[in-house]
Amino acid sequence: MDPMSLVRASVAEMSGYVPGEQPVPRPGLIKLNTNENPWEPPSRVIQALTVELGPLSLRRYPDPGARLVRELACRVYGHGLIAEQVIVGNGSDDLLTMIMRTFVDPGDRVAAPSPTYTLYEALTRLQGGCYREVPWREDGCLPVEELVRIGAKVVFVVRPNAPTGHVVALEEVSRLCQTVQGMVVLDEAYVDFADDHGLGLLSRHPNLMVIRTFSKSMAMAGLRIGLGFMEPRLAMELHKVRDSYNINAFSQMAARIALECHEDYRPLWQEIRQQRQRLTLELRRRGFAVADSQANFILAQVPDRQPDAGWWLEQLKDRGIFVRYFAKDPRLVNKLRITIGRKEELDRFLAVIDDLIRS
Ligand SMILES: Cc1ncc(COP(=O)(O)O)c(C=O)c1O
């Protein structure tokens, strides 16, 4: 018997989610491909981590419910949130998996306005669900009626959206919650770089879940920490489907310290916003079409009458600069997604772009 014949069809038939490349670090490498923070966490966070590592008991299991992290998150994010409304994930991807396990049976529909985060499709397939996408409207508005018509049990909305960086009005998210006969997951992975957020909608919409991550704005992608906010009855259901000890002791400690030092992050976010503005203008000056973004990345269409985006991707990579290209998606053809790096990294990036344009 070939053990491969035992693999579930929904697994065997899918190609699997492909994350962005994680090259081996080397001097001079400029990594603008997976939307990480270009800086390490603030010095107060690093200092506290080293001090608190000593007494941390590694032989004990961590708190299965990460209670301290949840309580602190409520204090930091306000909006009358209570710990019973919060769940911590091993990265926000873990929360997305929990949501799928909780709501999606084989055959159930899952929907999202596209382009969007490609993991939603992979997770839906693993669950045996049917994944449907509806294009964002030309003006960036949410296609509420079309999404509702799909009859999805779960609808994902990323805000600011990935990989476009655009932001949909909160009233539209609210209208979707009111109209749809399913759950709405507002994925706020990039929200700290934006002008507003959707936590305030939670009290009005029991079918809304808000997802955040420490991988981007909090500069902790390596520690895998995500937060989910929802009504307490739903949080209890999600707790049932997660791994018992899904957040390791070190990550719980780090998440707590990062929340305690939350204000220290603001200058980093401000600098990223400034560099985002600069990169947008500089690329436009060079003939790239760049949409306004409120995330820590921009989506830039390569200039007309130049080689295609695949060529730019490879040329940049040859020079040690990594960006992202979603070549398989027809709506993203010839568009590069570029993470906002440090000023000097972007200087180098722009200098290489100039060289390539000249050549
Ligand atoms: C929209 C969106 N949601 C969720 C994630 C997952 O983040 P993590 O699992 O690192 O928390 C990402 C990562 O790129 C993302 O772009």
The ligand as an SDF file (V2000), in Angstrom:
LIG
                    3D

 16 16  0  0  0  0  0  0  0  0999 V2000
   -2.9020   40.2560    5.9220 C   0  0  0  0  0  0  0  0  0  0  0  0
   -2.0560   39.3720    6.7540 C   0  0  0  0  0  0  0  0  0  0  0  0
   -2.6180   38.6950    7.7530 N   0  0  0  0  0  0  0  0  0  0  0  0
   -1.8900   37.8740    8.5350 C   0  0  0  0  0  0  0  0  0  0  0  0
   -0.5400   37.7090    8.3140 C   0  0  0  0  0  0  0  0  0  0  0  0
    0.2060   36.7220    9.1700 C   0  0  0  0  0  0  0  0  0  0  0  0
    1.0150   37.2990   10.1020 O   0  0  0  0  0  0  0  0  0  0  0  0
    1.6410   36.4700   11.2910 P   0  0  0  0  0  0  0  0  0  0  0  0
    1.2140   35.0390   11.1740 O   0  0  0  0  0  0  0  0  0  0  0  0
    3.1020   36.6520   11.1710 O   0  0  0  0  0  0  0  0  0  0  0  0
    1.0860   37.0960   12.5300 O   0  0  0  0  0  0  0  0  0  0  0  0
    0.0980   38.3930    7.2830 C   0  0  0  0  0  0  0  0  0  0  0  0
    1.5230   38.1940    7.0340 C   0  0  0  0  0  0  0  0  0  0  0  0
    2.1180   38.5710    6.0810 O   0  0  0  0  0  0  0  0  0  0  0  0
   -0.6870   39.2530    6.4790 C   0  0  0  0  0  0  0  0  0  0  0  0
   -0.1500   39.9240    5.4600 O   0  0  0  0  0  0  0  0  0  0  0  0
  1  2  1  0
  2  3  1  0
  2 15  2  0
  3  4  2  0
  4  5  1  0
  5  6  1  0
  5 12  2  0
  6  7  1  0
  7  8  1  0
  8  9  2  0
  8 10  1  0
  8 11  1  0
 12 13  1  0
 12 15  1  0
 13 14  2  0
 15 16  1  0
M  END
$$$$
